[in-house]
Every structure is written in structure tokens, then in C-alpha cells.
């Protein structure tokens, strides 16, 4: 019995992308008809659709789908969220972790929705700086909390594989609203995401 994974892709996009990847393989001097590359154009076409499926997602709807009234008003942190995206300058991956906190103001959100919001924005062509702000503003505008904090740390393949080729560089971005602009609150958040409590 053979294994078949069920996946759904836009047939027209797959066909268009497949033709273009076939041409790219030819242009770099490869033979797209050799055994190892026969299915590569189609695989690449499907991979590109998956890696950019965030364009089809509405992050605010994701948060609103699990928004609950709750009189909890202390910091909520979801840290070490895996992050994968494509740099819009070279279409090479960048990857790392996101740490997100908010202070509820009458509403909380299902914890899994915060990583889903990160996926919705990161599965697009991105720059880390914009991604950080998009996550921050989405949570602030949808939940109206007393404050939001977002820190992202990522390695960029465009710096590691090409250009300056620096293998150990990590880029960190941060953004804060409301109570997190207060030094004490921000420091509490930064200490908690850097500690090893689990």
C-alpha cells in the first residue's frame, strides 16, 4: 500500500509556477528532464504556494475566533514560537523565534491563536522589521489590551549563504505598546523570555 498525503493547491497557479520553474532549471544549465529533476518544478510550485499561504489568511479573524471575556489583567506571554519566513529581497528563508506578550483589558485569546497570527504574517514575503510591527498592531487592534510586546530573533539565509556570508549573526527586533513602554514592565517581559522556567 502506498502512502499518499492529501494536499490542496491552486491548479492554475501550480501549472503556471511549474512552467516557470522548469524554465529556471534550464536557464541555470540543468536538465529538467533528468530523473532527479522530473518532479522538481511541480514540487517547487507547491512549496512556493505553501510558503506564501499567509496572503490567504486574515490574522484578525484568527484572533476573533477565540476571543473571550475574562477579568485577568496580568501579563500573558507566549515565547519561543517557531518562525519561518521568506526575505522579500532575495526570496531566501529567515527563521528563528518570536516572543509575544499582552496585558488583557477585559478579553483574552486562545493561546494557539498567537502562533497562528505569526504564521499568517510570516508566510508571506517579509522583512523582519515589518513582521514584528504587523504582529504587534494586529494584537493591539483586535484585543485592545493594556499593552503588547513582541520580540523576534532570526537567522537570515541571505546573510549566511550569500552576500556577507556571516554564519553566526542573529537579527533581533522588538516593538512595544501601552504598558510595555514602561521600563519596569518591559524589563519584566524581557527577563521572563530570557529565563528558563520550563
C-alpha positions as CSV (number, residue, x, y, z in Angstrom):
1,X,0.0,0.0,0.0
2,X,1.5,3.4,-1.0
3,X,1.4,6.4,1.2
4,X,-0.4,9.4,-0.2
5,X,-0.6,12.7,1.6
6,X,-3.7,14.8,0.8
7,X,-2.8,18.4,0.0
8,X,-4.8,21.0,-1.9
9,X,-3.2,23.6,-4.2
10,X,-4.5,26.0,-6.8
11,X,-4.3,24.1,-10.0
12,X,-3.8,27.1,-12.2
13,X,-1.0,28.6,-10.0
14,X,0.7,25.2,-9.8
15,X,0.7,24.9,-13.6
16,X,2.0,28.4,-14.1
17,X,4.7,28.1,-11.4
18,X,5.7,24.7,-12.7
19,X,6.4,26.0,-16.2
20,X,8.4,28.9,-14.8
21,X,10.5,26.6,-12.5
22,X,11.1,24.3,-15.5
23,X,12.5,27.3,-17.4
24,X,14.6,28.4,-14.4
25,X,16.2,24.9,-14.3
26,X,17.0,25.2,-18.0
27,X,18.5,28.7,-17.6
28,X,20.9,27.7,-14.8
29,X,22.2,24.9,-17.0
30,X,20.3,21.9,-15.6
31,X,18.4,19.3,-17.5
32,X,14.8,19.4,-16.1
33,X,14.1,16.0,-17.8
34,X,16.7,14.0,-15.9
35,X,15.4,11.6,-13.2
36,X,16.2,13.7,-10.1
37,X,14.5,16.8,-11.5
38,X,11.5,15.4,-13.2
39,X,9.1,16.3,-10.4
40,X,11.1,19.3,-9.1
41,X,9.2,22.0,-11.0
42,X,5.9,20.8,-9.6
43,X,7.3,20.3,-6.1
44,X,8.7,23.8,-6.1
45,X,5.4,25.2,-7.4
46,X,3.6,23.6,-4.5
47,X,6.3,24.6,-2.0
48,X,6.0,28.3,-3.0
49,X,2.3,28.2,-2.5
50,X,2.7,26.8,1.0
51,X,5.5,29.2,1.9
52,X,3.3,32.2,1.0
53,X,-0.1,30.9,2.1
54,X,-0.3,33.7,4.6
55,X,-1.7,36.0,1.9
56,X,-4.9,34.0,2.1
57,X,-5.2,34.3,5.9
58,X,-6.8,37.1,7.9
59,X,-4.9,37.4,11.2
60,X,-7.6,39.5,12.9
61,X,-10.2,36.8,12.1
62,X,-7.9,34.3,13.7
63,X,-7.8,36.2,16.9
64,X,-11.5,37.0,16.9
65,X,-12.3,33.3,16.5
66,X,-11.1,32.6,20.1
67,X,-11.6,35.9,21.9
68,X,-13.1,35.5,25.4
69,X,-14.2,37.9,28.1
70,X,-12.1,37.4,31.2
71,X,-11.1,39.7,34.1
72,X,-7.5,38.7,34.0
73,X,-5.2,41.7,33.9
74,X,-1.6,40.3,34.4
75,X,0.9,39.7,31.7
76,X,0.3,36.8,29.3
77,X,3.4,35.5,27.4
78,X,3.8,33.0,24.6
79,X,7.5,32.6,24.0
80,X,9.8,30.5,21.8
81,X,7.3,30.4,18.9
82,X,9.0,28.9,15.8
83,X,9.1,31.4,13.0
84,X,9.7,30.7,9.3
85,X,9.5,33.3,6.5
86,X,10.9,34.4,3.2
87,X,13.0,37.5,2.8
88,X,11.4,39.8,0.2
89,X,14.7,41.0,-1.1
90,X,16.1,37.6,-2.2
91,X,13.3,35.1,-1.5
92,X,15.5,33.2,0.8
93,X,14.4,31.9,4.2
94,X,14.8,33.5,7.5
95,X,13.9,31.6,10.6
96,X,14.0,31.8,14.4
97,X,11.7,32.5,17.4
98,X,9.1,35.0,18.3
99,X,8.1,36.0,21.9
100,X,4.8,37.8,22.4
101,X,3.1,39.2,25.5
102,X,0.0,41.2,26.1
103,X,-1.8,42.5,29.2
104,X,-5.5,41.8,28.9
105,X,-8.1,44.6,29.2
106,X,-11.3,42.5,29.6
107,X,-10.5,40.0,26.9
108,X,-8.1,37.1,26.5
109,X,-7.4,35.0,23.4
110,X,-6.9,31.2,22.9
111,X,-3.1,30.7,23.3
112,X,-2.7,28.8,20.0
113,X,-4.0,31.8,18.1
114,X,-0.9,33.9,18.7
115,X,1.4,31.4,16.9
116,X,-1.3,31.3,14.1
117,X,-1.1,35.1,13.8
118,X,2.6,34.9,13.5
119,X,2.3,32.2,10.8
120,X,-0.3,34.3,8.9
121,X,2.1,37.2,8.6
122,X,5.3,35.2,8.3
123,X,4.1,33.0,5.4
124,X,4.4,36.0,3.1
125,X,7.4,37.8,1.5
126,X,8.7,39.7,4.5
127,X,11.3,41.8,6.3
128,X,11.7,41.1,10.0
129,X,11.1,44.7,11.0
130,X,7.7,44.8,9.3
131,X,6.7,41.4,10.5
132,X,7.4,42.5,14.1
133,X,5.1,45.5,13.8
134,X,2.4,43.6,12.0
135,X,2.0,41.1,14.8
136,X,2.1,43.9,17.4
137,X,-0.6,46.0,15.7
138,X,-2.8,43.1,14.9
139,X,-3.0,42.1,18.6
140,X,-3.3,45.6,19.8
141,X,-6.1,46.5,17.4
142,X,-8.1,43.2,17.8
143,X,-7.9,42.7,21.6
144,X,-7.4,46.3,22.7
145,X,-5.1,45.2,25.6
146,X,-3.3,47.4,28.0
147,X,-0.1,46.7,26.1
148,X,1.6,44.4,23.7
149,X,5.2,43.3,23.4
150,X,6.9,41.4,20.5
151,X,10.5,40.3,20.2
152,X,11.8,38.3,17.3
153,X,15.2,36.8,16.8
154,X,16.0,35.2,13.4
155,X,18.8,34.0,11.2
156,X,18.7,35.1,7.6
157,X,19.9,32.8,4.9
158,X,20.5,35.9,2.6
159,X,23.3,36.8,5.1
160,X,24.5,33.3,5.7
161,X,24.5,31.8,2.1
162,X,25.3,34.9,0.0
163,X,26.4,38.5,0.4
164,X,28.5,38.9,3.6
165,X,28.2,35.1,4.4
166,X,28.2,35.6,8.2
167,X,27.1,32.3,9.7
168,X,26.5,33.2,13.3
169,X,24.7,36.5,13.0
170,X,21.2,36.8,14.6
171,X,18.9,39.7,14.0
172,X,16.7,40.8,16.9
173,X,13.7,43.2,16.5
174,X,11.3,44.4,19.1
175,X,8.2,46.6,19.4
176,X,6.0,47.7,22.4
177,X,2.7,49.4,23.0
178,X,0.9,50.7,26.1
179,X,2.2,49.4,29.5
180,X,5.2,47.8,27.8
181,X,6.6,51.3,27.2
182,X,7.0,51.4,30.9
183,X,10.6,50.4,31.7
184,X,9.7,48.1,34.6
185,X,7.0,46.2,32.7
186,X,9.2,45.9,29.6
187,X,12.1,44.6,31.8
188,X,9.9,42.0,33.4
189,X,8.9,40.8,30.0
190,X,12.5,40.7,28.7
191,X,13.6,38.8,31.9
192,X,10.8,36.3,31.5
193,X,11.5,35.5,27.9
194,X,15.3,35.1,28.6
195,X,14.8,32.9,31.7
196,X,14.5,29.1,31.5
197,X,11.3,28.5,33.6
198,X,10.1,25.4,31.7
